[in-house]
Amino acid sequence: MIRFRQATEADVPAVVALLGDDSLGARREGGDDAGYLAAFRRMQSEGANQLIVGEDDGPVIATYQITFISGLSLRATRRAQVESVRVAAGLRGQGIGAALMRDAEDRARAAGCGLLQLTTNKARPDAHRFYERLGFTPSHIGYKRDLK
């Protein structure tokens, strides 16, 4: 049975491997572990920003990041933002992703959130179908601007 827990520094290389384990990630991830470890330490210090890993009697096989956001909009609804959702390629289609998202929802509710939100790349139609099957609605258009 899969167990989800907060990641430790020792999990970072496995998470980076999961992030790079598809066509988009292969172009975006990899390189020096020091940058990833520094980012993980910043996430840990922020408190409301958690990296979660899933394991099934052994190695890390799934991951996601959840950030809790307090704000004034939607009548001051606290939100949980989910990012970087990944399941090991050879294990997809076995319900692990659905279990992962249930875990995210449970953590969001426990943190007092009334909304669970996420973004997904336009180039991931399988992910779009997955999230819609779980009851998510494509309600917004997202924009990004590179600051480098």
N, C-alpha and C positions, 0 to 999 in steps of 0.2 A: 504494500500500500504506500502511495506517495505521501511524503511528509514535507510540509512547507515550514521554513524557518527563516529568521533574519540571517543574511549572509555574514560571513566573517572574512577577514582579509585573505585567509587561505583559499576562499572560494573564488576570488577575483579572476584568476586565470581560466577557470572552468566557465565562468560567466562570459568572459571575453570570447572564448571559443564558441559558445552558443550564439553570441551576438554576430559573429562572423560566419555562421553556418547557413548562409543562404546567398542568393545572387546579389542582393543589395548589400548585405553585411560584409561580404567578401571584399567589396570595394571600399568599405568605410572603416573597417576595424583591423586591428593588428598593430604590430610594432612594439615599441618599448612598454614593458609592464609598469614602469615607474609612473607614467602619466595616469594609468588606470588606478594604480594604488593610491596616488595622491587624490584623485577624484573620489575614490571610495572613502578615504579619510574625511574629505570635506562633507560628503553625504552623511557620514556618521555624526559629525559635529553639528549638523543642522537639526537633528531630532525629528523633524516632520518629514524627512526624506529617507526612505528605507529601501534597501535592496533585499529582495526575497529570493530564496532558492528552493527548489523542490528536489528531493532525492528519494530513491526507492531502493533501500537496502544497499547503498553504495554511492556511486558518483552522482554529482549534480546533473539532473536531466532536464531541468526547466528553471526559468527565472522571470522575474518582472521587477520593475521599480514602481513604488507607490509613494506619492507625495501628498500630504494633507495640506489643504489651502483654506484658510479662513478669509472671508471677504464679505462685502456688503450686498452684492447683487443677489437676485433671487431671494429677497427677504433674509439676507444674511446666512444663506445656506452654506454650510461647510462642505467642501468638495474633496474628493480623492481623485488625483490624476494618476492614471496607470500608463506606463511607458515600457519600452524594451521587453515586450512579452515574447518569450522564446521557449520552444520545446525542442529537444534533440530531434534532428531530422528523421532518424530511424524509428522514433516513437510517436510521431504525429498520427492523428486519426484514432487514438486509443482512449480518448477521454481525458488525457492529462491537461490539455489546455482548458477544458471546461472546469476541471477541479482547481486549476490555478486561478481562474477568474472567480470561482466561488470563494477561494481563500482571500482574494483581493476584496471582494464584496464584504466578507466577514470582518476583515481588518478595517475597512472603511466605516462600517456601521459601529464597530467598537470605538472608533475615533470620533464618533458623533457626526459623521458625514451623512448628508441627505442626497448626495449625487455622486455617482461614479462616472468618470469621463475618461476618454482616451483619444489619442490620435493614431492614425495608421497611414502608411504611405499609400499614395494612389496606385502604385505599382504592385500592390498586394491584394488582388481580387479574392484569393482564398481566405485571407484574413478578414476581408469585408463580410464575406458570407458567414464565417465563423462568428463574428461579433453580432451580426444580425440574428443568427440562430439563438444566441444567448439573450436576445431582447434589447440590444443596443440599437439606437436609431442614428442614422447619419444626419445630424441636425445642424452642423456648422461647416463652414469652409475655413480651413486653416491657412495661415500665411507664415512664412519664415523669411528672415533676412540674415544673411551671413555677416557677422561682425568682425571677421578676421581680415 
